[in-house]
Amino acid sequence: MYVGTLSFDLLLGDVRSLKEKRSVVRPIVAELHRKYAVSVAEVGEQDLHRRATIGLAVVSGDTGHLTDVLDRCERLVAARPEVELLSVRRRVHGDHDD
């Protein structure tokens, strides 16, 4: 079994309130969940209206499939014009990890 995680640090565009932030972040989270069946949520920077951290996790029995899903998720977020992807942190954990 392999578990892969991604953490996206995002800078939001012309957002002036937390309500506007939710209107940008929620569709991204929903699309990632719907398209790729990953566990995903806003996990940080909830009190800042121009920054967001989105985390996601995938479980797979095959590292090739896991890498493919993580790559697709990263491309989806990077392609969103309403956000600037500042950084991505990727981790893959396997059965042999301590």
N, CA, C and O atoms as CSV, one atom per row, in Angstrom:
chain,resi,resn,atom,element,x,y,z
A,1,MET,N,N,0.844,-1.179,0.000
A,1,MET,CA,C,0.000,0.000,0.000
A,1,MET,C,C,0.889,1.243,0.000
A,1,MET,O,O,1.912,1.296,0.682
A,2,TYR,N,N,0.478,2.225,-0.771
A,2,TYR,CA,C,1.197,3.497,-0.870
A,2,TYR,C,C,0.219,4.640,-0.620
A,2,TYR,O,O,-0.931,4.602,-1.055
A,3,VAL,N,N,0.701,5.653,0.089
A,3,VAL,CA,C,-0.085,6.851,0.365
A,3,VAL,C,C,0.696,8.043,-0.170
A,3,VAL,O,O,1.865,8.235,0.167
A,4,GLY,N,N,0.050,8.830,-0.995
A,4,GLY,CA,C,0.664,10.036,-1.522
A,4,GLY,C,C,-0.080,11.257,-1.039
A,4,GLY,O,O,-1.308,11.255,-0.946
A,5,THR,N,N,0.668,12.301,-0.732
A,5,THR,CA,C,0.048,13.552,-0.305
A,5,THR,C,C,0.629,14.717,-1.084
A,5,THR,O,O,1.791,14.703,-1.491
A,6,LEU,N,N,-0.205,15.723,-1.281
A,6,LEU,CA,C,0.211,16.990,-1.869
A,6,LEU,C,C,-0.267,18.107,-0.963
A,6,LEU,O,O,-1.352,18.035,-0.386
A,7,SER,N,N,0.544,19.130,-0.845
A,7,SER,CA,C,0.156,20.337,-0.130
A,7,SER,C,C,0.443,21.519,-1.056
A,7,SER,O,O,1.585,21.749,-1.454
A,8,PHE,N,N,-0.604,22.257,-1.386
A,8,PHE,CA,C,-0.494,23.401,-2.297
A,8,PHE,C,C,-0.526,24.699,-1.503
A,8,PHE,O,O,-1.437,24.914,-0.703
A,9,ASP,N,N,0.451,25.557,-1.715
A,9,ASP,CA,C,0.451,26.896,-1.138
A,9,ASP,C,C,0.008,27.845,-2.248
A,9,ASP,O,O,0.697,27.991,-3.257
A,10,LEU,N,N,-1.134,28.485,-2.061
A,10,LEU,CA,C,-1.742,29.303,-3.109
A,10,LEU,C,C,-1.820,30.766,-2.714
A,10,LEU,O,O,-2.070,31.105,-1.557
A,11,LEU,N,N,-1.600,31.621,-3.697
A,11,LEU,CA,C,-1.860,33.049,-3.571
A,11,LEU,C,C,-3.090,33.327,-4.422
A,11,LEU,O,O,-3.098,33.057,-5.623
A,12,LEU,N,N,-4.118,33.862,-3.801
A,12,LEU,CA,C,-5.373,34.118,-4.504
A,12,LEU,C,C,-5.334,35.487,-5.160
A,12,LEU,O,O,-4.673,36.403,-4.670
A,13,GLY,N,N,-6.033,35.617,-6.251
A,13,GLY,CA,C,-6.049,36.868,-7.016
A,13,GLY,C,C,-6.748,37.996,-6.288
A,13,GLY,O,O,-6.438,38.285,-5.132
A,14,ASP,N,N,-7.673,38.623,-6.950
A,14,ASP,CA,C,-8.362,39.799,-6.428
A,14,ASP,C,C,-9.442,39.372,-5.433
A,14,ASP,O,O,-10.631,39.372,-5.755
A,15,VAL,N,N,-9.018,39.012,-4.229
A,15,VAL,CA,C,-9.916,38.548,-3.174
A,15,VAL,C,C,-9.813,39.518,-2.013
A,15,VAL,O,O,-8.717,39.796,-1.525
A,16,ARG,N,N,-10.953,40.034,-1.567
A,16,ARG,CA,C,-10.947,41.063,-0.515
A,16,ARG,C,C,-11.571,40.608,0.800
A,16,ARG,O,O,-11.566,41.356,1.779
A,17,SER,N,N,-12.112,39.379,0.832
A,17,SER,CA,C,-12.759,38.915,2.056
A,17,SER,C,C,-12.654,37.396,2.145
A,17,SER,O,O,-12.327,36.724,1.167
A,18,LEU,N,N,-12.938,36.870,3.332
A,18,LEU,CA,C,-12.936,35.420,3.504
A,18,LEU,C,C,-14.072,34.767,2.718
A,18,LEU,O,O,-13.950,33.625,2.273
A,19,LYS,N,N,-15.162,35.485,2.553
A,19,LYS,CA,C,-16.280,34.961,1.751
A,19,LYS,C,C,-15.863,34.799,0.288
A,19,LYS,O,O,-16.176,33.785,-0.335
A,20,GLU,N,N,-15.166,35.781,-0.257
A,20,GLU,CA,C,-14.660,35.671,-1.630
A,20,GLU,C,C,-13.622,34.556,-1.731
A,20,GLU,O,O,-13.559,33.843,-2.733
A,21,LYS,N,N,-12.811,34.413,-0.686
A,21,LYS,CA,C,-11.819,33.339,-0.676
A,21,LYS,C,C,-12.506,31.989,-0.786
A,21,LYS,O,O,-12.080,31.143,-1.573
A,22,ARG,N,N,-13.558,31.773,-0.015
A,22,ARG,CA,C,-14.301,30.503,-0.079
A,22,ARG,C,C,-14.844,30.250,-1.469
A,22,ARG,O,O,-14.883,29.105,-1.920
A,23,SER,N,N,-15.266,31.306,-2.155
A,23,SER,CA,C,-15.828,31.137,-3.503
A,23,SER,C,C,-14.762,30.740,-4.521
A,23,SER,O,O,-15.095,30.254,-5.602
A,24,VAL,N,N,-13.486,30.941,-4.192
A,24,VAL,CA,C,-12.386,30.516,-5.056
A,24,VAL,C,C,-11.901,29.118,-4.660
A,24,VAL,O,O,-11.681,28.265,-5.520
A,25,VAL,N,N,-11.738,28.891,-3.360
A,25,VAL,CA,C,-11.136,27.645,-2.872
A,25,VAL,C,C,-12.097,26.466,-2.984
A,25,VAL,O,O,-11.686,25.383,-3.400
A,26,ARG,N,N,-13.352,26.648,-2.626
A,26,ARG,CA,C,-14.308,25.525,-2.637
A,26,ARG,C,C,-14.445,24.844,-3.993
A,26,ARG,O,O,-14.471,23.614,-4.036
A,27,PRO,N,N,-14.535,25.573,-5.100
A,27,PRO,CA,C,-14.624,24.883,-6.397
A,27,PRO,C,C,-13.377,24.066,-6.737
A,27,PRO,O,O,-13.485,23.017,-7.371
A,28,ILE,N,N,-12.209,24.525,-6.329
A,28,ILE,CA,C,-10.978,23.773,-6.570
A,28,ILE,C,C,-11.006,22.474,-5.780
A,28,ILE,O,O,-10.712,21.407,-6.319
A,29,VAL,N,N,-11.357,22.563,-4.510
A,29,VAL,CA,C,-11.443,21.381,-3.656
A,29,VAL,C,C,-12.479,20.397,-4.210
A,29,VAL,O,O,-12.225,19.194,-4.276
A,30,ALA,N,N,-13.639,20.911,-4.604
A,30,ALA,CA,C,-14.702,20.049,-5.127
A,30,ALA,C,C,-14.292,19.367,-6.431
A,30,ALA,O,O,-14.584,18.187,-6.629
A,31,GLU,N,N,-13.623,20.092,-7.316
A,31,GLU,CA,C,-13.207,19.507,-8.590
A,31,GLU,C,C,-12.152,18.427,-8.393
A,31,GLU,O,O,-12.208,17.384,-9.045
A,32,LEU,N,N,-11.198,18.660,-7.508
A,32,LEU,CA,C,-10.194,17.636,-7.227
A,32,LEU,C,C,-10.853,16.364,-6.688
A,32,LEU,O,O,-10.508,15.258,-7.103
A,33,HIS,N,N,-11.793,16.527,-5.769
A,33,HIS,CA,C,-12.483,15.377,-5.186
A,33,HIS,C,C,-13.321,14.635,-6.236
A,33,HIS,O,O,-13.294,13.407,-6.309
A,34,ARG,N,N,-14.053,15.388,-7.033
A,34,ARG,CA,C,-14.939,14.784,-8.024
A,34,ARG,C,C,-14.166,14.094,-9.143
A,34,ARG,O,O,-14.498,12.971,-9.522
A,35,LYS,N,N,-13.139,14.753,-9.677
A,35,LYS,CA,C,-12.415,14.204,-10.824
A,35,LYS,C,C,-11.495,13.048,-10.470
A,35,LYS,O,O,-11.358,12.101,-11.245
A,36,TYR,N,N,-10.864,13.119,-9.302
A,36,TYR,CA,C,-9.805,12.155,-8.984
A,36,TYR,C,C,-10.069,11.311,-7.747
A,36,TYR,O,O,-9.217,10.508,-7.369
A,37,ALA,N,N,-11.211,11.465,-7.110
A,37,ALA,CA,C,-11.591,10.675,-5.932
A,37,ALA,C,C,-10.513,10.705,-4.846
A,37,ALA,O,O,-10.195,9.677,-4.248
A,38,VAL,N,N,-9.963,11.873,-4.603
A,38,VAL,CA,C,-8.952,12.058,-3.566
A,38,VAL,C,C,-9.606,12.675,-2.337
A,38,VAL,O,O,-10.667,13.292,-2.430
A,39,SER,N,N,-8.975,12.506,-1.207
A,39,SER,CA,C,-9.390,13.220,-0.003
A,39,SER,C,C,-8.710,14.573,-0.042
A,39,SER,O,O,-7.486,14.649,-0.154
A,40,VAL,N,N,-9.485,15.641,0.050
A,40,VAL,CA,C,-8.932,16.981,-0.135
A,40,VAL,C,C,-9.676,17.981,0.730
A,40,VAL,O,O,-10.888,17.883,0.919
A,41,ALA,N,N,-8.920,18.960,1.260
A,41,ALA,CA,C,-9.528,19.999,2.098
A,41,ALA,C,C,-8.592,21.205,2.168
A,41,ALA,O,O,-7.393,21.102,1.909
A,42,GLU,N,N,-9.174,22.344,2.524
A,42,GLU,CA,C,-8.351,23.504,2.858
A,42,GLU,C,C,-7.790,23.240,4.250
A,42,GLU,O,O,-8.546,23.025,5.197
A,43,VAL,N,N,-6.475,23.255,4.374
A,43,VAL,CA,C,-5.855,22.819,5.623
A,43,VAL,C,C,-5.028,23.901,6.325
A,43,VAL,O,O,-4.488,23.656,7.404
A,44,GLY,N,N,-4.925,25.068,5.741
A,44,GLY,CA,C,-4.134,26.109,6.390
A,44,GLY,C,C,-4.445,27.483,5.847
A,44,GLY,O,O,-5.109,27.628,4.820
A,45,GLU,N,N,-3.962,28.483,6.542
A,45,GLU,CA,C,-4.145,29.888,6.158
A,45,GLU,C,C,-5.624,30.282,6.099
A,45,GLU,O,O,-6.002,31.147,5.309
A,46,GLN,N,N,-6.462,29.652,6.930
A,46,GLN,CA,C,-7.896,29.932,6.873
A,46,GLN,C,C,-8.258,31.353,7.282
A,46,GLN,O,O,-9.317,31.849,6.898
A,47,ASP,N,N,-7.411,32.011,8.044
A,47,ASP,CA,C,-7.725,33.362,8.503
A,47,ASP,C,C,-7.180,34.459,7.586
A,47,ASP,O,O,-7.431,35.641,7.816
A,48,LEU,N,N,-6.434,34.070,6.548
A,48,LEU,CA,C,-5.904,35.045,5.592
A,48,LEU,C,C,-6.719,34.989,4.309
A,48,LEU,O,O,-6.940,33.904,3.771
A,49,HIS,N,N,-7.168,36.131,3.808
A,49,HIS,CA,C,-8.069,36.097,2.656
A,49,HIS,C,C,-7.364,35.979,1.313
A,49,HIS,O,O,-8.025,35.676,0.321
A,50,ARG,N,N,-6.059,36.202,1.230
A,50,ARG,CA,C,-5.371,36.080,-0.072
A,50,ARG,C,C,-4.461,34.866,-0.162
A,50,ARG,O,O,-3.806,34.667,-1.186
A,51,ARG,N,N,-4.405,34.052,0.883
A,51,ARG,CA,C,-3.567,32.844,0.889
A,51,ARG,C,C,-4.421,31.642,1.247
A,51,ARG,O,O,-5.402,31.759,1.982
A,52,ALA,N,N,-4.039,30.487,0.722
A,52,ALA,CA,C,-4.729,29.249,1.056
A,52,ALA,C,C,-3.747,28.093,0.963
A,52,ALA,O,O,-2.832,28.104,0.139
A,53,THR,N,N,-3.943,27.107,1.808
A,53,THR,CA,C,-3.206,25.855,1.723
A,53,THR,C,C,-4.221,24.743,1.557
A,53,THR,O,O,-5.108,24.564,2.391
A,54,ILE,N,N,-4.082,24.001,0.475
A,54,ILE,CA,C,-4.958,22.868,0.203
A,54,ILE,C,C,-4.122,21.599,0.305
A,54,ILE,O,O,-3.040,21.509,-0.274
A,55,GLY,N,N,-4.633,20.625,1.044
A,55,GLY,CA,C,-3.951,19.346,1.180
A,55,GLY,C,C,-4.807,18.235,0.601
A,55,GLY,O,O,-6.035,18.274,0.679
A,56,LEU,N,N,-4.142,17.243,0.017
A,56,LEU,CA,C,-4.880,16.086,-0.486
A,56,LEU,C,C,-4.091,14.815,-0.254
A,56,LEU,O,O,-2.868,14.839,-0.112
A,57,ALA,N,N,-4.817,13.693,-0.219
A,57,ALA,CA,C,-4.199,12.392,-0.013
A,57,ALA,C,C,-4.825,11.370,-0.944
A,57,ALA,O,O,-6.013,11.432,-1.261
A,58,VAL,N,N,-3.986,10.415,-1.381
A,58,VAL,CA,C,-4.410,9.334,-2.274
A,58,VAL,C,C,-3.820,8.039,-1.728
A,58,VAL,O,O,-2.670,8.011,-1.290
A,59,VAL,N,N,-4.606,6.972,-1.757
A,59,VAL,CA,C,-4.128,5.652,-1.377
A,59,VAL,C,C,-4.211,4.758,-2.599
A,59,VAL,O,O,-5.215,4.753,-3.311
A,60,SER,N,N,-3.124,3.983,-2.841
A,60,SER,CA,C,-3.104,3.099,-4.007
A,60,SER,C,C,-2.200,1.903,-3.722
A,60,SER,O,O,-1.310,1.969,-2.875
A,61,GLY,N,N,-2.439,0.834,-4.428
A,61,GLY,CA,C,-1.577,-0.337,-4.328
A,61,GLY,C,C,-0.431,-0.298,-5.316
A,61,GLY,O,O,0.434,-1.174,-5.295
A,62,ASP,N,N,-0.409,0.706,-6.182
A,62,ASP,CA,C,0.573,0.794,-7.261
A,62,ASP,C,C,1.184,2.192,-7.288
A,62,ASP,O,O,0.455,3.183,-7.333
A,63,THR,N,N,2.499,2.282,-7.262
A,63,THR,CA,C,3.148,3.594,-7.255
A,63,THR,C,C,2.951,4.346,-8.570
A,63,THR,O,O,2.898,5.576,-8.575
A,64,GLY,N,N,2.842,3.620,-9.684
A,64,GLY,CA,C,2.609,4.273,-10.974
A,64,GLY,C,C,1.282,5.001,-11.001
A,64,GLY,O,O,1.201,6.146,-11.447
A,65,HIS,N,N,0.235,4.332,-10.518
A,65,HIS,CA,C,-1.093,4.957,-10.461
A,65,HIS,C,C,-1.081,6.137,-9.499
A,65,HIS,O,O,-1.653,7.189,-9.785
A,66,LEU,N,N,-0.425,5.956,-8.361
A,66,LEU,CA,C,-0.347,7.020,-7.364
A,66,LEU,C,C,0.325,8.263,-7.948
A,66,LEU,O,O,-0.183,9.373,-7.790
A,67,THR,N,N,1.446,8.085,-8.610
A,67,THR,CA,C,2.175,9.195,-9.217
A,67,THR,C,C,1.343,9.882,-10.288
A,67,THR,O,O,1.350,11.108,-10.394
A,68,ASP,N,N,0.624,9.091,-11.085
A,68,ASP,CA,C,-0.232,9.650,-12.138
A,68,ASP,C,C,-1.326,10.541,-11.545
A,68,ASP,O,O,-1.563,11.642,-12.042
A,69,VAL,N,N,-1.988,10.076,-10.498
A,69,VAL,CA,C,-3.055,10.866,-9.873
A,69,VAL,C,C,-2.484,12.147,-9.264
A,69,VAL,O,O,-3.065,13.221,-9.421
A,70,LEU,N,N,-1.352,12.037,-8.571
A,70,LEU,CA,C,-0.743,13.237,-7.975
A,70,LEU,C,C,-0.339,14.242,-9.047
A,70,LEU,O,O,-0.535,15.445,-8.874
A,71,ASP,N,N,0.225,13.757,-10.155
A,71,ASP,CA,C,0.610,14.648,-11.259
A,71,ASP,C,C,-0.612,15.363,-11.841
A,71,ASP,O,O,-0.567,16.566,-12.099
A,72,ARG,N,N,-1.693,14.625,-12.045
A,72,ARG,CA,C,-2.913,15.224,-12.603
A,72,ARG,C,C,-3.492,16.281,-11.671
A,72,ARG,O,O,-3.929,17.339,-12.122
A,73,CYS,N,N,-3.495,15.997,-10.378
A,73,CYS,CA,C,-4.001,16.966,-9.399
A,73,CYS,C,C,-3.161,18.235,-9.408
A,73,CYS,O,O,-3.690,19.345,-9.354
A,74,GLU,N,N,-1.854,18.059,-9.476
A,74,GLU,CA,C,-0.968,19.224,-9.499
A,74,GLU,C,C,-1.191,20.063,-10.749
A,74,GLU,O,O,-1.223,21.291,-10.672
A,75,ARG,N,N,-1.343,19.417,-11.893
A,75,ARG,CA,C,-1.591,20.162,-13.139
A,75,ARG,C,C,-2.921,20.906,-13.085
A,75,ARG,O,O,-3.017,22.032,-13.571
A,76,LEU,N,N,-3.948,20.291,-12.501
A,76,LEU,CA,C,-5.255,20.942,-12.405
A,76,LEU,C,C,-5.150,22.236,-11.596
A,76,LEU,O,O,-5.660,23.273,-12.019
A,77,VAL,N,N,-4.493,22.181,-10.438
A,77,VAL,CA,C,-4.376,23.370,-9.594
A,77,VAL,C,C,-3.499,24.424,-10.271
A,77,VAL,O,O,-3.818,25.612,-10.227
A,78,ALA,N,N,-2.412,24.006,-10.888
A,78,ALA,CA,C,-1.507,24.951,-11.547
A,78,ALA,C,C,-2.182,25.663,-12.716
A,78,ALA,O,O,-1.814,26.790,-13.047
A,79,ALA,N,N,-3.156,25.024,-13.337
A,79,ALA,CA,C,-3.832,25.596,-14.506
A,79,ALA,C,C,-4.950,26.568,-14.136
A,79,ALA,O,O,-5.489,27.241,-15.014
A,80,ARG,N,N,-5.307,26.655,-12.866
A,80,ARG,CA,C,-6.400,27.550,-12.463
A,80,ARG,C,C,-5.942,29.000,-12.564
A,80,ARG,O,O,-4.978,29.385,-11.902
A,81,PRO,N,N,-6.620,29.818,-13.386
A,81,PRO,CA,C,-6.161,31.203,-13.582
A,81,PRO,C,C,-6.407,32.115,-12.384
A,81,PRO,O,O,-5.766,33.160,-12.266
A,82,GLU,N,N,-7.325,31.739,-11.493
A,82,GLU,CA,C,-7.662,32.619,-10.371
A,82,GLU,C,C,-6.707,32.482,-9.195
A,82,GLU,O,O,-6.825,33.224,-8.220
A,83,VAL,N,N,-5.753,31.539,-9.267
A,83,VAL,CA,C,-4.780,31.372,-8.195
A,83,VAL,C,C,-3.376,31.290,-8.769
A,83,VAL,O,O,-3.175,30.897,-9.918
A,84,GLU,N,N,-2.416,31.667,-7.947
A,84,GLU,CA,C,-1.005,31.491,-8.297
A,84,GLU,C,C,-0.455,30.403,-7.381
A,84,GLU,O,O,-0.521,30.521,-6.157
A,85,LEU,N,N,0.080,29.357,-7.971
A,85,LEU,CA,C,0.641,28.242,-7.218
A,85,LEU,C,C,2.053,28.633,-6.773
A,85,LEU,O,O,2.974,28.689,-7.588
A,86,LEU,N,N,2.216,28.904,-5.470
A,86,LEU,CA,C,3.506,29.334,-4.946
A,86,LEU,C,C,4.443,28.153,-4.717
A,86,LEU,O,O,5.635,28.233,-5.014
A,87,SER,N,N,3.904,27.060,-4.188
A,87,SER,CA,C,4.725,25.871,-3.965
A,87,SER,C,C,3.846,24.641,-3.824
A,87,SER,O,O,2.663,24.728,-3.496
A,88,VAL,N,N,4.462,23.488,-4.082
A,88,VAL,CA,C,3.800,22.198,-3.918
A,88,VAL,C,C,4.740,21.305,-3.127
A,88,VAL,O,O,5.928,21.212,-3.432
A,89,ARG,N,N,4.206,20.662,-2.127
A,89,ARG,CA,C,4.993,19.701,-1.350
A,89,ARG,C,C,4.387,18.323,-1.579
A,89,ARG,O,O,3.201,18.110,-1.327
A,90,ARG,N,N,5.202,17.393,-2.058
A,90,ARG,CA,C,4.743,16.041,-2.384
A,90,ARG,C,C,5.459,15.031,-1.495
A,90,ARG,O,O,6.670,15.101,-1.285
A,91,ARG,N,N,4.673,14.095,-0.983
A,91,ARG,CA,C,5.235,13.002,-0.190
A,91,ARG,C,C,4.586,11.695,-0.617
A,91,ARG,O,O,3.390,11.644,-0.903
A,92,VAL,N,N,5.388,10.646,-0.655
A,92,VAL,CA,C,4.883,9.299,-0.931
A,92,VAL,C,C,5.384,8.394,0.180
A,92,VAL,O,O,6.583,8.335,0.452
A,93,HIS,N,N,4.464,7.691,0.817
A,93,HIS,CA,C,4.797,6.777,1.905
A,93,HIS,C,C,4.425,5.366,1.471
A,93,HIS,O,O,3.355,5.141,0.905
A,94,GLY,N,N,5.315,4.422,1.739
A,94,GLY,CA,C,5.063,3.036,1.376
A,94,GLY,C,C,5.092,2.124,2.577
A,94,GLY,O,O,5.325,2.565,3.702
A,95,ASP,N,N,4.850,0.832,2.328
A,95,ASP,CA,C,4.844,-0.166,3.404
A,95,ASP,C,C,6.175,-0.252,4.135
A,95,ASP,O,O,6.220,-0.620,5.309
A,96,HIS,N,N,7.264,0.087,3.440
A,96,HIS,CA,C,8.584,-0.072,4.021
A,96,HIS,C,C,9.037,1.149,4.825
A,96,HIS,O,O,10.115,1.125,5.419
A,97,ASP,N,N,8.250,2.190,4.851
A,97,ASP,CA,C,8.598,3.381,5.638
A,97,ASP,C,C,8.459,3.066,7.121
A,97,ASP,O,O,7.577,2.314,7.536
A,98,ASP,N,N,9.343,3.654,7.902
A,98,ASP,CA,C,9.269,3.446,9.350
A,98,ASP,C,C,8.454,4.517,10.007
A,98,ASP,O,O,8.285,4.502,11.227
